[in-house]
Amino acid sequence: MNKGGRHFRSTWGVAATAVLAALCGCGTGLRATQAAGTEKQPESAMGKLYCNVGALPVEERARHSATTKKLIAMRDAVVETPGGYEFHFTPANVSVPELAEWVVAESKCCPFFNFHIDLEKEGKLVCLGLTGPEGVQAFIRAEFAVKDESR
């Protein structure tokens, strides 16, 4: 739905993008807004921070969405890092292979993210780091329910 480098704008486009983003596991907040091409974000940010909801096959979307919700619910801590955030998990709740599977799927729909997975403290801490281009911190806050402590 992209015409000449500009995002196609219509009521159908906004609704369809929000529904597809929810099914994909990519949140419905900022990503759905950007994918729909609203005027709230600068054009350069929209071009970089765009979720390609069609990148995941339909059969993978439900699993990815469920895993995304689990990661949000099960995180023990959120640490702001230069250019992004790091989420901390207890390995009994979220495993390294589970994070790796999520990263592979998320990288298909949101290729602008830089990911890192760390196993620390003698295997007692699993960390997922997300960074990316300018504007990604606001994007992560919106999509991964991160409270902005500075506001």
Secondary structure as GFF3:
##gff-version 3
##sequence-region A 1 151
A	DSSP	beta_strand	2	3	.	.	.	ID=ss1
A	DSSP	beta_strand	6	7	.	.	.	ID=ss2
A	DSSP	alpha_helix	11	24	.	.	.	ID=ss3
A	DSSP	alpha_helix	30	36	.	.	.	ID=ss4
A	DSSP	alpha_helix	43	48	.	.	.	ID=ss5
A	DSSP	three_ten_helix	53	55	.	.	.	ID=ss6
A	DSSP	alpha_helix	58	74	.	.	.	ID=ss7
A	DSSP	beta_strand	77	81	.	.	.	ID=ss8
A	DSSP	beta_strand	84	89	.	.	.	ID=ss9
A	DSSP	alpha_helix	96	109	.	.	.	ID=ss10
A	DSSP	beta_strand	114	120	.	.	.	ID=ss11
A	DSSP	beta_strand	125	131	.	.	.	ID=ss12
A	DSSP	alpha_helix	136	143	.	.	.	ID=ss13
###
